[in-house]
């Protein structure tokens, strides 16, 4: 059964514009190229520290495989991750796994 991952990040003070640019132009394309399916992206309207995105997986097995393809890639480890750490406080990342209700229009 498909499920979603709701990811909430805390953007470092004064880094919102840089983070949104990096996410849109580098992080998301990198993840999509490895099979990650983004379903929505949001940032705080009045709280510049808020960034939330959701991604979809068909199974836990798929999630493990796709996350390994992203997070063990040398480019991620050596290039993206160090730059992300300067923009996002990753220690404050919150991840929720969500499953759609039977009547949800998002499956």
Buried (B, 14 or more C-beta within 10 A) or exposed (E): EEBBBBBBBBBBEEBBEBBBEBBEEBBBEBBEEBEBBBEEBEBEEEEBBBBBBBBBBEEEEBBEEBBEBBEEBEEBEEEBEEBBEEBBBEEEEEEEEEEBEEEEEEE
